[in-house]
Amino acid sequence: MKLYLHPKMLLSVTVLAILASCIVSFYCSPNIPIHFSGGQADQFVNKYIGLFLMPAIMIITLFIQRIYIQAAWLIYFSACLHLFLLYAALVY
């Protein structure tokens, strides 16, 4: 089995995303931007939804991945989107 598809690796990526969300939630504003147009943020979301939605999707995918192994790629895709949301929450 490839290392990046190993269940422990997927679990560690998910746990790191949850920890990062917990840490960033103390430092970001109540609303974080999720869409930009012309360099300006034009859509915002509550910080708890924005920071914890991707880790929730990752947790659900952990259970789906046991049945359908290719669903593991959704965890990595969600982690990349999550990194963008963390950056947007801290910078804007």
C-alpha positions as CSV (number, residue, x, y, z in Angstrom):
1,M,0.0,0.0,0.0
2,K,1.2,3.5,-0.8
3,L,2.2,5.6,2.1
4,Y,-0.1,8.5,1.1
5,L,-3.1,6.2,1.1
6,H,-2.3,4.6,4.4
7,P,-5.1,5.1,7.0
8,K,-2.7,6.5,9.6
9,M,-1.4,9.1,7.2
10,L,-5.0,10.2,6.3
11,L,-5.9,10.4,9.9
12,S,-2.9,12.5,10.7
13,V,-3.7,15.0,8.0
14,T,-7.2,15.3,9.3
15,V,-6.1,15.7,12.9
16,L,-3.5,18.4,11.8
17,A,-6.3,20.2,10.0
18,I,-8.5,20.2,13.1
19,L,-5.6,21.5,15.3
20,A,-4.8,24.2,12.8
21,S,-8.4,25.3,12.8
22,C,-8.5,25.4,16.6
23,I,-5.4,27.6,16.7
24,V,-6.4,30.0,13.9
25,S,-9.9,30.5,15.4
26,F,-8.3,32.4,18.3
27,Y,-6.6,34.9,15.9
28,C,-9.0,35.5,13.1
29,S,-11.9,37.9,12.7
30,P,-15.6,36.8,13.2
31,N,-16.1,36.6,9.4
32,I,-13.6,35.2,7.0
33,P,-13.6,35.8,3.2
34,I,-14.3,32.8,0.9
35,H,-14.6,34.6,-2.5
36,F,-12.6,37.3,-4.1
37,S,-13.4,39.5,-7.1
38,G,-10.9,42.0,-8.5
39,G,-8.6,41.5,-5.5
40,Q,-11.4,42.4,-3.0
41,A,-13.2,40.0,-0.8
42,D,-16.9,40.0,-1.7
43,Q,-18.3,36.9,0.2
44,F,-17.8,36.1,3.8
45,V,-18.7,33.3,6.1
46,N,-18.8,32.8,9.9
47,K,-15.4,31.8,11.1
48,Y,-16.5,28.5,12.7
49,I,-18.2,27.3,9.5
50,G,-15.2,28.5,7.4
51,L,-12.6,26.9,9.6
52,F,-14.3,23.6,10.5
53,L,-16.2,22.7,7.4
54,M,-13.3,21.2,5.6
55,P,-12.1,19.1,8.6
56,A,-15.7,17.8,8.9
57,I,-15.6,16.8,5.3
58,M,-12.3,15.1,5.9
59,I,-13.7,13.1,8.8
60,I,-16.7,11.9,6.7
61,T,-14.2,11.0,4.0
62,L,-12.2,8.9,6.4
63,F,-15.2,6.6,6.9
64,I,-16.0,6.5,3.1
65,Q,-12.4,5.7,2.4
66,R,-12.7,2.4,4.1
67,I,-15.2,1.3,1.4
68,Y,-13.9,3.2,-1.6
69,I,-10.1,3.8,-1.4
70,Q,-10.1,6.5,-4.1
71,A,-12.1,8.7,-1.8
72,A,-8.8,9.3,0.1
73,W,-7.9,11.9,-2.5
74,L,-10.8,14.0,-1.3
75,I,-9.0,14.3,2.0
76,Y,-5.9,15.8,0.3
77,F,-8.0,18.1,-1.8
78,S,-9.9,19.3,1.3
79,A,-6.6,19.9,3.0
80,C,-5.4,22.1,0.2
81,L,-8.7,24.1,0.3
82,H,-8.4,24.3,4.1
83,L,-4.9,25.8,3.8
84,F,-6.3,28.6,1.6
85,L,-9.1,29.2,4.1
86,L,-6.6,29.4,7.0
87,Y,-4.5,31.9,5.0
88,A,-7.6,34.0,4.2
89,A,-8.7,33.9,7.8
90,L,-5.4,35.2,9.1
91,V,-4.5,37.7,6.3
92,Y,-7.8,39.4,5.6
